[in-house]
Amino acid sequence: MLVVNPSKRITAASALNDEWIKNMIPQKKYIGEKEDTSLTRLRSFKVKNQLQKSVLLHIASRLQSERRTKELKEIFQKMDKNGDGMLDKNELVEGYIQAGKEQKKANKVVDQLLRRIDINNNGLIDYSEFLMANLKEEDVASKTKVMESFKVLDKNNNDYIEISEIKEMLGDDEESTAEILKCADSNSDNKISFEEFYDMIIRLYRN
């Protein structure tokens, strides 16, 4: 732009479309408050192990509020530009750009959230994963809901989730099993009681 001869200067349109310029200009928000809140929850999602993810997926699949599920479905569909039932990286990045983030920052945020939310590691977020990441404390605070998930994992019905049951869920992954025990087994007896299980889940929303 800093050229004396006007005929040799780039046009204003070209300048505004330049990647460096676009990344420097604060982006205007083009989405509503509900969509913005949902994107914030995705970014803040902080589940650390497969057991926590499995439990939250189970709870998300049983969300009772018709209003909540309708709201989240509408947000998901709005972001799912090609209508394939999945959010890919480009669709997620576009969502964060519309929420006011510059493209470089949006890419970084999406890379981070895919690592945390994408359970099956296919580079996509499906609707169940989207619901899981949008759960609120009130959705998981009910001990009845958490108990349902606990009973699914407590195969031998002895009121504990034992190492063998964790390994069965994880496919004999020793490292992940140790990580789960470290996170949930507060009294170090190599099994997880319901109270330990519940505490592991509710801590996600209170720390």
Salt bridges, closest charged atoms under 4 A:
GLU19 OE2 - LYS22 NZ 3.12
GLU35 OE2 - LYS78 NZ 2.51
ASP36 OD2 - LYS29 NZ 2.66
GLU71 OE2 - LYS34 NZ 3.42
GLU71 OE2 - ARG67 NE 3.85
ASP111 OD1 - LYS89 NZ 2.85
GLU137 OE2 - ARG206 NE 2.70
GLU138 OE2 - LYS136 NZ 3.94
ASP139 OD2 - ARG68 NH1 2.83
GLU148 OE1 - ARG62 NE 3.78
GLU174 OE2 - LYS167 NZ 2.83
GLU195 OE1 - LYS143 NZ 3.41
ASP199 OD2 - ARG203 NH1 2.58
